[in-house]
Amino acid sequence: MESESHPRSAVDWLFTVPFLIVFGLTLGIFDPLQRIARLFGPRPHEIVTGLLQKSLIAAFLLCGTRLRVERSPEVRPWTPYLVISNHQSMFDVPIFGALLFTNFPKYVAKRSLARWIPSISYNLRRGGNALIDRGDTEQALGAIRQLAAEVESRGVSAVIFPEGTRARRGELGVFRPRGSLELLHSAPKIAVLPVVIDGSWRLLRHNMFPVPFGIRVRVSIGAPIPRRPDDDEEELLRVVEERIRGTLERWREEREASTIVPN
């Protein structure tokens, strides 16, 4: 397990202060822009939301954050996918928005996030996402089914995190399969896109006070898995989980090997 200890150095704070200013301005500017774009329909709103997420990625660059992306050439723009990913921090959301801009990702997210965050909450409420109440199973499954219908009818993509919560130390949690299986069952023709994210948990380990400088975040967007009428959805989810777990283990081994000092 990776250590969460990290000294809050003067360097971290030096770059965090301008980052927080830019981050706050970005959220403040894009909140009214989304509302204006929404007047012209869902697609203009989705484009503005994608630009918001790209801008949030750019804001993190002020803290020396860098993305290393492995992307299958089989991933096509303007194509709907069911994206299944591990989850390490809120930074994962702008990663999807930036890297899958033309796939128009929508999220399965807890309802409480749609209440108080400028720009982000508005998008969750009005952007066609599945807002779920974890204490109400029927409501949650109904929201997921509605999102699946949007994926099939409008060509957007759905993003679900089967762990159900963020892995704050980067370890892959236990998959809670019910929501993912409902999504797979409700959109049986849509290919599955396995995604792995590692390192984003480090960015928010101090809740941005400060943001550690120079964090490297690694992302793997795998080859889409086509669907067949006779799919065993539970087996498909197990395959995706194994791919995510295997990729994380490979990255950890590579990192450990790179730190070994030869005699």
C-alpha positions as CSV (number, residue, x, y, z in Angstrom):
1,M,0.0,0.0,0.0
2,E,1.3,3.5,-0.9
3,S,1.9,5.9,2.0
4,E,-0.3,8.9,2.3
5,S,2.3,10.8,4.3
6,H,3.5,13.9,2.4
7,P,4.9,17.1,3.9
8,R,3.0,20.2,3.1
9,S,5.9,22.2,1.8
10,A,6.3,25.8,0.9
11,V,6.6,24.8,-2.7
12,D,3.2,23.1,-2.6
13,W,1.6,26.2,-1.2
14,L,3.4,28.5,-3.6
15,F,1.8,26.8,-6.6
16,T,-1.5,26.0,-4.9
17,V,-2.5,29.6,-4.3
18,P,-2.6,30.6,-8.0
19,F,-4.2,27.3,-8.7
20,L,-7.0,27.9,-6.3
21,I,-7.6,31.3,-7.8
22,V,-7.8,29.9,-11.3
23,F,-9.8,26.9,-10.2
24,G,-12.4,29.1,-8.5
25,L,-12.6,31.5,-11.4
26,T,-13.1,28.6,-13.8
27,L,-16.0,27.2,-11.8
28,G,-17.5,30.7,-11.5
29,I,-17.2,31.5,-15.2
30,F,-18.5,28.2,-16.5
31,D,-21.6,28.1,-14.3
32,P,-23.4,30.9,-16.2
33,L,-21.9,29.7,-19.5
34,Q,-23.6,26.3,-19.0
35,R,-26.9,27.9,-18.2
36,I,-26.7,30.0,-21.4
37,A,-25.7,27.0,-23.5
38,R,-28.5,24.9,-22.1
39,L,-31.0,27.3,-23.6
40,F,-29.8,26.1,-27.0
41,G,-30.2,22.4,-26.2
42,P,-28.3,19.5,-24.6
43,R,-25.5,19.3,-27.2
44,P,-24.3,22.9,-26.8
45,H,-24.4,22.4,-23.0
46,E,-22.3,19.2,-23.4
47,I,-19.7,21.0,-25.4
48,V,-19.4,23.8,-22.8
49,T,-19.2,21.2,-20.1
50,G,-16.4,19.4,-21.9
51,L,-14.5,22.8,-22.2
52,L,-15.1,23.2,-18.4
53,Q,-13.4,19.9,-17.7
54,K,-10.5,20.6,-20.1
55,S,-10.1,23.9,-18.3
56,L,-10.0,22.2,-14.9
57,I,-7.2,19.9,-16.2
58,A,-5.3,22.9,-17.3
59,A,-5.7,24.5,-13.9
60,F,-4.0,21.5,-12.3
61,L,-1.0,22.0,-14.6
62,L,-0.2,25.1,-12.4
63,C,0.6,22.6,-9.7
64,G,3.0,20.7,-11.9
65,T,0.4,17.9,-12.4
66,R,1.0,15.8,-15.5
67,L,-1.1,13.2,-17.2
68,R,0.4,10.1,-18.8
69,V,-2.2,8.5,-21.1
70,E,-2.3,5.1,-22.7
71,R,-5.1,5.1,-25.2
72,S,-6.2,2.3,-27.5
73,P,-6.4,3.3,-31.1
74,E,-9.7,1.4,-31.2
75,V,-11.4,4.1,-29.1
76,R,-13.4,6.2,-31.6
77,P,-14.7,9.8,-31.2
78,W,-18.5,10.5,-31.4
79,T,-19.2,6.9,-30.2
80,P,-21.2,5.9,-27.1
81,Y,-19.5,3.7,-24.6
82,L,-20.3,2.2,-21.2
83,V,-17.2,3.3,-19.3
84,I,-16.2,1.2,-16.3
85,S,-13.4,2.6,-14.2
86,N,-11.7,2.6,-10.8
87,H,-12.2,5.8,-8.8
88,Q,-9.5,7.6,-6.8
89,S,-10.6,11.2,-6.6
90,M,-13.0,14.0,-7.9
91,F,-10.2,14.8,-10.3
92,D,-11.2,11.7,-12.2
93,V,-14.3,13.4,-13.6
94,P,-12.4,16.2,-15.5
95,I,-10.0,13.5,-16.8
96,F,-13.0,11.8,-18.5
97,G,-14.4,15.0,-19.7
98,A,-11.1,16.0,-21.3
99,L,-10.0,12.7,-22.7
100,L,-13.4,11.5,-23.9
101,F,-14.6,15.0,-25.0
102,T,-16.4,13.8,-28.1
103,N,-17.9,10.8,-26.4
104,F,-19.9,13.1,-24.1
105,P,-19.5,11.2,-20.8
106,K,-22.3,11.2,-18.3
107,Y,-21.8,10.0,-14.7
108,V,-23.5,7.8,-12.2
109,A,-23.0,10.0,-9.1
110,K,-24.4,10.4,-5.7
111,R,-27.2,13.0,-5.5
112,S,-25.6,15.1,-2.8
113,L,-22.9,16.3,-5.2
114,A,-25.6,18.1,-7.3
115,R,-26.3,20.7,-4.5
116,W,-23.5,23.0,-3.7
117,I,-20.5,23.0,-6.2
118,P,-20.5,25.8,-8.8
119,S,-20.6,24.5,-12.4
120,I,-20.2,20.9,-11.3
121,S,-23.5,20.7,-9.5
122,Y,-25.4,22.4,-12.3
123,N,-23.9,19.9,-14.8
124,L,-24.9,17.0,-12.6
125,R,-28.4,18.2,-12.3
126,R,-29.1,19.3,-15.8
127,G,-26.6,17.4,-17.9
128,G,-28.4,14.1,-18.1
129,N,-26.4,12.3,-15.4
130,A,-27.7,9.5,-13.2
131,L,-28.0,11.0,-9.7
132,I,-28.5,8.2,-7.2
133,D,-29.6,7.9,-3.6
134,R,-27.5,5.1,-2.1
135,G,-30.2,4.5,0.5
136,D,-32.9,3.9,-2.1
137,T,-32.0,1.0,-4.4
138,E,-35.0,1.3,-6.6
139,Q,-34.4,5.0,-7.3
140,A,-30.8,4.3,-8.0
141,L,-31.5,1.5,-10.5
142,G,-34.2,3.6,-12.1
143,A,-31.8,6.5,-12.6
144,I,-29.2,4.1,-14.1
145,R,-31.8,2.7,-16.5
146,Q,-32.7,6.2,-17.6
147,L,-29.1,7.0,-18.3
148,A,-28.7,3.8,-20.3
149,A,-31.7,4.9,-22.5
150,E,-29.9,8.2,-23.1
151,V,-26.8,6.4,-24.1
152,E,-28.7,4.4,-26.7
153,S,-30.9,7.2,-28.0
154,R,-28.5,10.2,-28.0
155,G,-25.1,8.6,-28.5
156,V,-23.6,9.8,-25.2
157,S,-21.5,7.7,-22.9
158,A,-22.1,6.5,-19.4
159,V,-19.3,6.4,-16.7
160,I,-19.8,4.2,-13.7
161,F,-17.4,3.5,-10.8
162,P,-18.2,0.0,-9.5
163,E,-16.3,0.5,-6.2
164,G,-19.0,3.0,-5.2
165,T,-16.6,5.4,-3.5
166,R,-13.2,6.8,-3.9
167,A,-10.1,4.8,-3.1
168,R,-8.2,7.5,-1.2
169,R,-4.9,5.6,-1.1
170,G,-5.0,4.3,-4.6
171,E,-5.9,0.7,-3.7
172,L,-8.7,-0.9,-5.8
173,G,-11.8,-1.4,-3.7
174,V,-14.3,-4.2,-3.8
175,F,-16.6,-3.9,-6.8
176,R,-20.3,-3.5,-5.9
177,P,-21.8,-5.0,-9.1
178,R,-25.5,-4.2,-9.0
179,G,-25.4,-0.8,-10.6
180,S,-22.9,-1.8,-13.2
181,L,-24.9,-4.9,-14.1
182,E,-28.0,-2.8,-14.4
183,L,-26.2,-0.5,-16.8
184,L,-24.9,-3.4,-18.9
185,H,-28.3,-5.0,-19.0
186,S,-30.1,-1.8,-19.9
187,A,-27.8,-0.9,-22.8
188,P,-27.0,-4.4,-24.3
189,K,-25.7,-3.1,-27.6
190,I,-23.2,-0.6,-26.3
191,A,-19.5,-1.5,-26.1
192,V,-17.7,-1.5,-22.7
193,L,-14.7,0.8,-22.3
194,P,-12.4,-0.2,-19.4
195,V,-10.4,2.7,-17.9
196,V,-7.8,2.7,-15.2
197,I,-6.6,5.8,-13.3
198,D,-3.8,5.9,-10.8
199,G,-2.2,8.8,-8.9
200,S,-5.2,11.1,-8.8
201,W,-5.8,10.3,-5.1
202,R,-2.6,12.1,-4.3
203,L,-3.9,15.4,-5.6
204,L,-6.7,15.7,-3.1
205,R,-5.2,14.0,-0.1
206,H,-5.1,17.4,1.7
207,N,-8.4,18.5,0.1
208,M,-6.4,21.0,-2.0
209,F,-4.9,22.8,1.0
210,P,-2.3,22.4,-0.5
211,V,-2.2,20.5,-3.8
212,P,1.1,18.5,-3.8
213,F,3.4,19.8,-6.5
214,G,4.5,17.6,-9.4
215,I,2.0,14.7,-9.1
216,R,1.9,12.3,-12.1
217,V,-1.4,10.8,-12.9
218,R,-1.5,7.8,-15.2
219,V,-4.6,6.8,-17.3
220,S,-5.2,3.8,-19.4
221,I,-8.2,3.8,-21.9
222,G,-8.4,0.2,-23.1
223,A,-9.8,-1.3,-26.2
224,P,-13.6,-1.3,-26.3
225,I,-15.2,-4.7,-25.5
226,P,-17.9,-5.4,-28.1
227,R,-21.2,-6.8,-26.9
228,R,-23.0,-9.9,-28.0
229,P,-26.6,-11.0,-27.4
230,D,-25.4,-14.0,-25.4
231,D,-23.1,-12.0,-23.1
232,D,-22.8,-13.1,-19.5
233,E,-22.9,-9.7,-17.9
234,E,-21.4,-10.9,-14.6
235,E,-18.5,-12.5,-16.4
236,L,-18.0,-9.3,-18.5
237,L,-17.8,-7.2,-15.3
238,R,-15.3,-9.7,-13.9
239,V,-13.1,-9.4,-17.0
240,V,-13.1,-5.6,-16.7
241,E,-12.3,-5.8,-13.0
242,E,-9.4,-8.1,-13.7
243,R,-8.1,-5.8,-16.4
244,I,-8.2,-2.8,-14.1
245,R,-6.6,-4.7,-11.2
246,G,-3.9,-6.1,-13.5
247,T,-3.0,-2.7,-15.0
248,L,-2.7,-1.2,-11.5
249,E,-0.4,-4.0,-10.4
250,R,1.7,-3.7,-13.5
251,W,2.1,0.1,-13.0
252,R,3.1,-0.5,-9.3
253,E,5.7,-3.1,-10.3
254,E,7.1,-0.7,-12.9
255,R,7.3,2.1,-10.4
256,E,9.0,-0.1,-7.8
257,A,11.5,-1.4,-10.4
258,S,12.4,2.1,-11.5
259,T,13.2,3.1,-7.9
260,I,15.7,0.2,-7.3
261,V,19.2,1.5,-7.2
262,P,21.7,-1.0,-8.7
263,N,24.7,-2.1,-6.6
